[in-house]
């Protein structure tokens, strides 16, 4: 079965492969499917250290929401929601995948199911039918599972009062919050907090709107290369970084979120990315985390990429030398489009002139002072050559992770100043599209020529067919070359 076919079907449908992964406790499959055990009534990640259940007692689901909808509760030993997300949501561009991206971004909490359906261009009934068929749960159940995960993070990683946690996680009442936590984790919020305090000292818990989280990823992860990519394009004030002799050691940036602003500082560790967040409103927690994960492409499946690209003799040495390469994403669609039309110096000047200044940060987040201006601000006060594009973004073209790639590309090409190369670059970084090869990019073509692959667009495009569905990752290797 090809990578593309497997993605379209869903790994969870291949029960024999899933059971082999569970028997081997293969952490590479964490987040790609959920294992539920009928005899215990719990669901786990594939790598759960508990005894492997008998095949006849196991059921597999695509999401934790599907397992919860079928009466299973989360395993408190392996914490099945504390894993990288499924790479399917990037590989696939269908309705279910686009809906999952928006649900992870907190759209249901902000706008309800009607708002989610409206952004996707479907009726609520159609959306519910497709998600139930594809993911085993409707939009409300998927959003409920997402809220439960956000609540657990706040309970265990902050010192917030539990009442504040309930509303920050998106619950409409404390009663709903308590019932959901009991159903999903088979314990109360107070017991979850007490267990967390036993593992760490109370004084270690961040207070207020400051959180420190661990973001998991699938190994290997080329953290240095990913941070270098972002650092090379950084806008002072909006982004900041620290370096040592080995390269970039930390990267931070400001975030424009639905309920306010945020500042994030990222430091790569051996098995996670340490994410220090400061939010003006904790209701933005899940959205901020989802955007950071997309920015670093933390849900990618690097072994699947390596299997395809490593089979090309020209790319194989690079794949071996740089394992776990990522395609950096974006935290704001409009910002990425505008920055794609500007030089780094112009983007820095624009941010300095029009960007909103944030209150002074504490010492650990120093250097992050400015929010990149909105499309409406750039349309009114920005340079003339990007004003028309900014106006289109502010009034007509919505650039977000739930867009259909073909429709968004067509709309982008109608914006003054945006050509095919820029449109494809936006799809690659905003939507996380894994199969885009920017054959018109001069640096990418130079890299291809250096590797003896091709020195013109047509030949490169023909060669790139062998890299599907991971052409975007091949392009990152060519840029490195």
C-alpha positions as CSV (number, residue, x, y, z in Angstrom):
1,X,0.0,0.0,0.0
2,X,1.4,3.4,-1.0
3,X,1.9,6.3,1.5
4,X,-0.9,8.2,-0.2
5,X,-3.4,5.3,-0.2
6,X,-2.6,4.7,3.5
7,X,-3.2,8.3,4.3
8,X,-6.5,8.3,2.5
9,X,-7.7,5.2,4.2
10,X,-6.5,6.0,7.6
11,X,-3.9,3.9,9.5
12,X,-6.6,2.8,12.0
13,X,-8.4,0.9,9.4
14,X,-5.5,-1.5,8.9
15,X,-6.2,-3.5,12.1
16,X,-3.4,-6.0,11.5
17,X,-0.8,-3.3,11.2
18,X,-2.2,-1.4,14.2
19,X,-2.0,-4.5,16.4
20,X,1.6,-5.2,15.4
21,X,2.4,-1.6,16.4
22,X,0.7,-2.1,19.7
23,X,2.5,-5.4,20.4
24,X,5.8,-3.7,19.6
25,X,4.9,-0.6,21.6
26,X,5.9,1.4,18.6
27,X,5.9,5.1,19.6
28,X,6.1,6.1,15.9
29,X,2.3,5.4,15.7
30,X,1.4,7.5,18.7
31,X,-1.2,10.0,17.6
32,X,-2.0,8.1,14.4
33,X,-4.6,5.9,16.0
34,X,-6.2,5.1,19.3
35,X,-6.3,1.6,20.8
36,X,-9.4,0.8,23.0
37,X,-9.6,-2.3,25.2
38,X,-13.1,-3.7,25.7
39,X,-12.3,-5.6,28.9
40,X,-11.0,-2.5,30.8
41,X,-13.0,0.2,29.1
42,X,-10.0,2.4,28.5
43,X,-8.2,3.8,25.5
44,X,-4.5,4.1,25.1
45,X,-1.7,5.3,22.8
46,X,-0.1,2.5,20.7
47,X,3.1,2.6,22.9
48,X,1.3,2.2,26.2
49,X,3.6,0.2,28.6
50,X,0.7,-1.8,30.0
51,X,0.4,-5.5,29.1
52,X,-0.7,-6.1,25.4
53,X,-4.3,-7.1,25.3
54,X,-5.6,-10.0,23.2
55,X,-6.5,-9.1,19.6
56,X,-10.2,-10.0,20.1
57,X,-10.4,-7.5,23.0
58,X,-9.0,-4.5,21.0
59,X,-10.7,-1.9,18.8
60,X,-9.0,0.9,16.9
61,X,-10.3,4.4,16.4
62,X,-9.0,7.4,14.4
63,X,-9.4,9.9,17.3
64,X,-9.8,10.0,21.0
65,X,-13.2,11.5,20.5
66,X,-14.4,8.4,18.7
67,X,-13.2,6.2,21.6
68,X,-14.9,8.5,24.1
69,X,-18.1,8.4,22.0
70,X,-18.0,4.6,22.3
71,X,-17.8,4.7,26.1
72,X,-14.0,4.4,26.7
73,X,-12.0,6.6,29.0
74,X,-8.4,7.8,28.7
75,X,-5.6,5.7,30.2
76,X,-4.0,7.6,33.1
77,X,-0.8,5.7,32.6
78,X,0.1,6.6,29.0
79,X,-1.9,9.8,28.6
80,X,-3.0,9.1,25.0
81,X,-3.8,12.8,24.3
82,X,-0.2,13.9,25.2
83,X,1.3,12.7,21.9
84,X,2.1,14.3,18.5
85,X,-1.0,14.8,16.3
86,X,-1.8,12.6,13.3
87,X,0.2,13.5,10.2
88,X,-3.0,12.7,8.2
89,X,-4.3,16.2,8.8
90,X,-1.4,17.6,6.7
91,X,-1.2,14.8,4.1
92,X,-5.0,14.9,3.5
93,X,-6.8,18.0,2.1
94,X,-10.3,16.6,2.4
95,X,-13.1,18.0,4.5
96,X,-12.3,15.8,7.6
97,X,-8.7,16.9,7.7
98,X,-9.5,20.6,7.2
99,X,-12.1,20.4,9.9
100,X,-9.6,18.8,12.4
101,X,-7.1,21.6,11.8
102,X,-9.8,24.2,12.6
103,X,-11.1,22.3,15.6
104,X,-7.5,22.1,17.0
105,X,-7.3,25.9,16.5
106,X,-10.3,26.4,18.8
107,X,-12.9,27.4,16.1
108,X,-15.8,25.5,17.7
109,X,-15.1,27.1,21.1
110,X,-15.1,30.6,19.5
111,X,-17.8,30.2,16.8
112,X,-19.6,27.0,17.5
113,X,-20.4,24.3,15.0
114,X,-22.2,26.8,12.7
115,X,-19.0,28.9,12.5
116,X,-16.9,25.8,11.8
117,X,-19.3,24.7,9.0
118,X,-19.4,28.2,7.6
119,X,-15.6,28.4,7.4
120,X,-15.4,25.1,5.6
121,X,-18.3,26.0,3.2
122,X,-20.6,23.1,4.2
123,X,-23.9,22.8,6.0
124,X,-23.8,21.6,9.6
125,X,-25.6,18.4,8.6
126,X,-23.2,17.6,5.8
127,X,-20.2,18.3,8.1
128,X,-21.5,16.1,10.9
129,X,-22.2,13.2,8.5
130,X,-18.7,13.4,7.0
131,X,-16.9,13.7,10.3
132,X,-18.8,10.8,11.9
133,X,-18.1,8.6,8.9
134,X,-14.4,9.5,8.6
135,X,-13.4,10.1,12.3
136,X,-16.0,8.2,14.3
137,X,-17.3,11.4,16.0
138,X,-19.2,14.6,15.1
139,X,-17.8,18.1,15.4
140,X,-19.2,18.6,19.0
141,X,-17.6,15.3,20.2
142,X,-14.3,16.2,18.6
143,X,-14.3,19.6,20.1
144,X,-15.2,18.1,23.5
145,X,-12.2,15.9,23.4
146,X,-10.0,18.8,22.4
147,X,-11.4,20.8,25.4
148,X,-10.7,18.0,27.8
149,X,-7.0,17.9,26.6
150,X,-6.7,21.7,27.0
151,X,-8.2,21.4,30.5
152,X,-5.8,18.7,31.6
153,X,-2.9,20.8,30.5
154,X,-4.1,23.8,32.5
155,X,-4.9,21.6,35.5
156,X,-1.5,20.0,35.6
157,X,0.7,22.8,34.2
158,X,-0.7,25.9,35.9
159,X,-1.8,27.1,39.3
160,X,-5.0,28.6,38.1
161,X,-8.2,28.0,40.2
162,X,-10.2,25.2,38.7
163,X,-13.1,27.5,38.0
164,X,-10.9,29.6,35.8
165,X,-9.5,26.5,34.1
166,X,-13.0,25.4,33.1
167,X,-13.7,28.6,31.2
168,X,-10.2,29.0,29.8
169,X,-10.5,25.5,28.3
170,X,-13.7,26.5,26.5
171,X,-16.4,24.9,28.7
172,X,-19.6,26.8,29.1
173,X,-20.1,25.8,32.7
174,X,-18.2,24.4,35.7
175,X,-20.7,21.5,35.8
176,X,-19.9,20.6,32.1
177,X,-16.2,20.8,32.9
178,X,-16.5,18.5,35.9
179,X,-18.6,15.9,34.1
180,X,-16.3,15.8,31.0
181,X,-13.1,15.4,33.1
182,X,-14.8,12.5,35.1
183,X,-16.0,10.8,31.9
184,X,-12.7,11.2,30.0
185,X,-10.2,10.6,32.7
186,X,-12.2,8.7,35.3
187,X,-11.2,11.2,38.0
188,X,-12.1,14.7,39.2
189,X,-10.3,17.9,38.3
190,X,-9.2,18.2,42.0
191,X,-7.7,14.7,41.9
192,X,-5.9,15.5,38.7
193,X,-4.5,18.7,40.3
194,X,-3.5,16.8,43.5
195,X,-1.7,14.1,41.4
196,X,0.2,16.8,39.5
197,X,1.3,18.4,42.8
198,X,2.6,15.2,44.1
199,X,4.9,15.0,41.0
200,X,6.2,18.5,41.4
201,X,6.4,21.2,44.0
202,X,3.5,23.7,44.1
203,X,5.9,26.6,43.8
204,X,7.0,25.2,40.4
205,X,3.5,25.7,38.9
206,X,3.3,28.8,36.8
207,X,0.7,31.3,37.9
208,X,-1.4,33.8,36.0
209,X,-1.2,33.6,32.2
210,X,2.3,32.1,32.0
211,X,2.6,28.4,31.1
212,X,5.5,26.1,30.4
213,X,4.6,23.1,28.2
214,X,6.3,20.1,26.6
215,X,5.4,19.7,22.9
216,X,6.1,16.1,21.8
217,X,7.3,15.1,18.3
218,X,8.1,12.0,16.3
219,X,11.9,11.4,16.1
220,X,14.1,12.2,14.4
221,X,13.5,16.0,14.4
222,X,15.9,18.4,12.7
223,X,15.4,21.1,15.3
224,X,18.5,23.1,14.4
225,X,17.6,23.3,10.7
226,X,14.0,24.3,11.5
227,X,15.0,27.1,13.9
228,X,17.7,28.3,11.4
229,X,15.0,28.5,8.7
230,X,12.9,30.7,10.9
231,X,15.8,32.7,12.2
232,X,17.0,33.6,8.6
233,X,13.6,35.2,8.0
234,X,13.0,36.7,11.4
235,X,11.5,40.2,11.8
236,X,13.0,42.0,14.8
237,X,10.5,42.7,17.6
238,X,8.0,40.2,16.2
239,X,10.6,37.4,16.4
240,X,13.7,36.9,18.5
241,X,16.4,34.3,18.8
242,X,19.4,33.2,20.8
243,X,22.5,31.6,19.3
244,X,25.7,29.9,20.3
245,X,28.6,28.4,18.3
246,X,26.4,25.5,17.2
247,X,23.7,27.7,15.9
248,X,20.2,28.9,17.0
249,X,19.4,27.7,20.5
250,X,16.1,29.3,21.1
251,X,13.4,31.0,19.0
252,X,10.5,33.2,20.1
253,X,7.8,35.2,18.5
254,X,4.6,37.2,19.3
255,X,1.2,35.8,18.5
256,X,-2.0,37.6,17.4
257,X,-4.8,35.4,18.8
258,X,-8.6,35.5,18.9
259,X,-9.0,36.9,22.4
260,X,-5.7,38.8,22.7
261,X,-2.0,38.6,22.2
262,X,0.6,36.0,23.2
263,X,4.3,35.5,23.3
264,X,6.0,32.1,22.9
265,X,9.6,31.0,23.4
266,X,10.7,27.6,22.0
267,X,13.7,25.6,23.0
268,X,14.4,22.2,21.5
269,X,15.2,19.2,23.8
270,X,16.0,15.6,23.1
271,X,12.5,14.3,23.1
272,X,10.3,17.4,23.2
273,X,10.2,21.2,22.4
274,X,10.0,23.3,25.6
275,X,7.3,25.9,25.0
276,X,7.1,28.9,27.3
277,X,3.9,30.8,26.7
278,X,2.6,34.1,28.0
279,X,-1.0,34.8,27.0
280,X,-3.2,37.8,27.7
281,X,-6.2,35.4,27.7
282,X,-6.0,31.7,28.6
283,X,-8.9,30.9,26.3
284,X,-6.3,31.1,23.5
285,X,-4.2,28.3,24.9
286,X,-5.3,25.5,22.5
287,X,-5.0,27.8,19.5
288,X,-1.5,29.0,20.5
289,X,-0.3,25.4,21.0
290,X,-1.8,24.3,17.7
291,X,-0.2,27.2,15.8
292,X,3.2,26.5,17.4
293,X,3.0,22.8,16.5
294,X,2.2,23.8,12.8
295,X,5.1,26.3,12.8
296,X,7.6,23.6,13.7
297,X,5.8,20.8,11.8
298,X,5.8,18.7,14.9
299,X,3.1,16.3,13.7
300,X,5.1,15.1,10.7
301,X,6.0,11.5,10.2
302,X,9.8,11.7,9.4
303,X,10.2,8.0,8.7
304,X,7.6,8.0,6.0
305,X,9.4,11.0,4.4
306,X,12.7,9.3,4.6
307,X,11.5,6.0,3.1
308,X,10.4,7.8,-0.1
309,X,13.1,10.5,-0.4
310,X,15.9,8.2,0.7
311,X,15.2,5.9,-2.3
312,X,16.4,8.7,-4.7
313,X,20.2,8.2,-5.1
314,X,20.8,12.0,-5.3
315,X,18.8,12.8,-2.2
316,X,19.9,9.8,-0.1
317,X,23.1,11.3,1.3
318,X,21.2,14.4,2.5
319,X,18.4,12.3,4.0
320,X,21.0,10.3,5.9
321,X,23.0,13.4,6.9
322,X,19.9,15.5,8.0
323,X,17.4,13.1,9.5
324,X,13.9,14.4,10.5
325,X,13.8,17.5,8.2
326,X,10.7,19.6,8.6
327,X,8.7,22.1,6.5
328,X,8.2,25.1,8.8
329,X,4.6,26.4,8.9
330,X,3.0,29.6,9.9
331,X,1.1,31.1,12.9
332,X,-0.9,33.6,10.8
333,X,-2.0,33.2,7.2
334,X,-2.3,36.9,6.4
335,X,1.1,37.7,7.9
336,X,2.8,35.0,5.9
337,X,1.2,36.2,2.6
338,X,2.3,39.8,3.3
339,X,5.8,38.8,4.3
340,X,6.1,36.6,1.1
341,X,5.6,39.8,-0.9
342,X,8.2,41.8,1.1
343,X,11.9,41.6,1.6
344,X,13.1,40.9,5.1
345,X,14.1,44.6,5.5
346,X,10.7,45.8,4.2
347,X,8.9,43.5,6.6
348,X,11.0,44.7,9.5
349,X,10.3,48.3,8.6
350,X,6.6,47.7,8.2
351,X,6.4,45.9,11.6
352,X,8.3,48.8,13.3
353,X,6.0,51.4,11.7
354,X,2.6,49.8,12.1
355,X,3.0,46.9,14.6
356,X,1.1,47.0,17.9
357,X,3.5,47.3,20.9
358,X,3.1,44.7,23.6
359,X,3.7,45.4,27.4
360,X,7.3,44.7,28.4
361,X,8.1,41.0,28.8
362,X,10.0,39.5,31.6
363,X,13.7,38.8,31.1
364,X,13.2,35.3,29.6
365,X,11.0,36.7,26.8
366,X,13.0,39.9,26.1
367,X,13.1,41.1,22.6
368,X,9.5,40.2,21.7
369,X,7.8,43.5,21.7
370,X,5.6,43.9,18.6
371,X,2.7,42.2,16.8
372,X,3.0,42.1,13.1
373,X,0.4,44.5,11.6
374,X,-2.9,43.2,10.3
375,X,-3.9,43.1,6.7
376,X,-6.3,46.0,7.3
377,X,-3.6,48.1,8.8
378,X,-1.2,47.4,5.9
379,X,-4.0,48.2,3.4
380,X,-4.5,51.6,4.9
381,X,-1.0,52.6,5.9
382,X,1.4,50.2,4.2
383,X,3.6,50.6,1.1
384,X,1.6,51.1,-2.1
385,X,2.9,47.9,-3.8
386,X,1.4,45.6,-1.2
387,X,-1.6,47.7,-0.3
388,X,-3.9,46.1,-2.9
389,X,-2.9,42.6,-1.7
390,X,-3.5,43.6,1.9
391,X,-6.9,45.0,1.0
392,X,-7.8,41.7,-0.7
393,X,-6.8,39.8,2.4
394,X,-8.7,42.1,4.7
395,X,-11.9,42.0,2.7
396,X,-12.2,39.0,0.4
397,X,-9.6,36.2,0.8
398,X,-9.5,34.2,4.0
399,X,-6.2,32.5,4.5
400,X,-6.6,29.8,7.2
401,X,-5.8,26.2,7.8
402,X,-9.3,25.0,7.0
403,X,-9.2,26.2,3.3
404,X,-9.3,23.8,0.4
405,X,-5.9,24.1,-1.3
406,X,-7.2,24.4,-4.9
407,X,-9.7,27.0,-4.0
408,X,-7.3,29.1,-1.9
409,X,-4.6,28.9,-4.7
410,X,-7.1,30.2,-7.3
411,X,-8.1,33.1,-5.0
412,X,-4.5,34.0,-4.2
413,X,-3.6,34.1,-7.9
414,X,-6.3,36.8,-8.4
415,X,-4.5,39.1,-5.8
416,X,-2.2,41.7,-7.4
417,X,1.5,40.8,-7.0
418,X,0.9,37.1,-6.2
419,X,2.1,34.6,-8.8
420,X,2.1,30.8,-8.9
421,X,5.4,30.5,-6.9
422,X,4.1,32.7,-4.1
423,X,0.7,31.0,-4.0
424,X,2.3,27.6,-3.7
425,X,4.7,28.8,-1.0
426,X,1.7,30.0,1.0
427,X,-0.1,26.6,0.6
428,X,3.0,24.8,1.7
429,X,3.5,26.8,4.8
430,X,0.0,27.8,5.9
431,X,-1.8,24.6,5.1
432,X,1.2,22.3,5.7
433,X,0.7,20.9,2.2
434,X,3.4,18.1,1.9
435,X,3.6,17.7,-1.8
436,X,4.5,21.1,-3.3
437,X,7.8,21.5,-5.2
438,X,8.7,25.1,-5.8
439,X,10.4,24.5,-9.1
440,X,10.4,28.3,-9.9
441,X,12.5,29.1,-6.8
442,X,16.0,30.0,-7.9
443,X,17.7,28.8,-4.7
444,X,15.9,25.5,-4.9
445,X,17.0,25.1,-8.5
446,X,20.6,25.9,-7.5
447,X,20.4,23.2,-4.9
448,X,19.0,20.7,-7.5
449,X,21.8,21.6,-9.9
450,X,24.4,21.1,-7.1
451,X,23.1,17.6,-6.5
452,X,23.2,16.8,-10.3
453,X,19.4,16.4,-10.3
454,X,18.3,19.2,-12.8
455,X,19.1,22.7,-13.8
456,X,15.7,23.7,-15.3
457,X,12.1,23.8,-14.1
458,X,10.7,21.2,-16.5
459,X,13.3,18.5,-15.7
460,X,13.1,19.2,-11.9
461,X,9.3,18.8,-12.1
462,X,9.6,15.5,-13.9
463,X,12.2,14.3,-11.3
464,X,9.9,15.4,-8.5
465,X,7.2,13.0,-9.4
466,X,9.2,10.3,-7.7
467,X,9.2,12.3,-4.4
468,X,5.4,12.3,-4.1
469,X,3.7,12.8,-1.7
470,X,6.6,14.4,0.1
471,X,7.8,17.0,-2.5
472,X,7.7,19.8,0.0
473,X,10.3,18.0,2.2
474,X,12.4,17.3,-0.9
475,X,12.4,21.0,-1.6
476,X,13.7,21.6,1.9
477,X,16.7,19.3,1.2
478,X,17.3,21.1,-2.1
479,X,17.3,24.5,-0.3
480,X,19.9,23.0,2.1
481,X,22.0,21.9,-0.8
